[in-house]
Structures are given as C-alpha cells and as structure tokens.
C-alpha cells in the first residue's frame, strides 16, 4: 500500500514539475518537445482514468470522473496554448 501511495505522490510531483517548466516558472530541464510528450501522456492517462471512473460500480469512484476530466481538459488547454516558458 505504501509503495502505490509513494508512486502516486511521485507522479503528481513530477506532473507539477513539468507544468512549472511548461509555464516558464523554472528552468527547462527537458526540451520543449519532451515536455509536450510527457503532458500528452498525462492527458491520455487522465482520459483513460476518467473512462474507468465512469464505468466504476460505486458512486464514490464515479465522482472522481469529474476531477480527472477537469485535469484532462486543463492539460489539453495547456498543450494547445501558444505561449511557452
């Protein structure tokens, strides 16, 4: 259980790090194309997670579809924006 929670925290921190680089708030440690590929991967992950949450059996899990869909939409907006850091 601790391993999965640790991985979840790591991926969330990594996403935050990538978003800070994309926004120009910290130095780019990756090329812009690599940053975009990582964000596309997170977008796909959030879309798949949204579908999984919608198809879940419990209402509690279905509620999380709203959060993952919002995350996917926000990453989509970030990827489509013309301004980069």
N, C-alpha and C positions, 0 to 999 in steps of 0.2 A: 504494500500500500504506500509506503514512504517513497519507494522508487518511482511509482507513477505520479505521485504528487510532486516530487522533485523534478521530473521531466516536464510536467505541466508548467511549473514555475519557470524553468529554464526556457521553454519555448515562448512563454509570454514575455519574459525579459528580452529574449532575442528579437521578438517582433517589435517591442518598444525601441530597442536599439536600432533596428532597421528603419523604423518610422522617423526616429530622430535624425538619422543620416539623410533620409529622403527629404526631410523638411529643411535640411541645412543647419540644424542646431548643433551638430557635432561633426567632426572631420569624417569624410568618407573613407572608410577602410576597404570598401569594395568599389569596383567600377559601377557606374550607374546602371548598366545593363544587368549586372549580377543582382543588384538591389531590386530591380524590377522583376527579375525572375523569381527571387525569393518572395516578393509580395504577391506575384501570380500564384505561387504555390500555396501561400496562406489563403488567398482568395478561393482557390479550389477546395482547400481543406474546410474552410468555413461554409462553403456551399454544400459540400457533402455532409458536413455535420448538421446543417440546417435540415436537409432532407431526412437524415437519420432521426433527428429530434421530432420532426413532424410525424414520422411513421412509428414513433415510440408508443408504448402501451399506456404509460402513465401521463396524466396531465402535467405533473411536475416537470417531466422531461420535455413535453411539448412546449411548455412555457419558455424553455431555453432556446427554442427555434427563433423567437423574436430577437434575442441577443446575438445569436450567430448570424442571422440575416442582416441585422444592423451592422455588424462588424464587416460582413462581406460587402455591403453597399458602401461603407466608408472606405474600405480598401480600394474598391472599384473607382470611387471618386478620386482618391489619391493617385491611382495609376493613370487616370485619364487627364489629370491636371497638367497644364503646360509648364508651370513653374516648378523648378527643382532647385535644390540647395547647392 
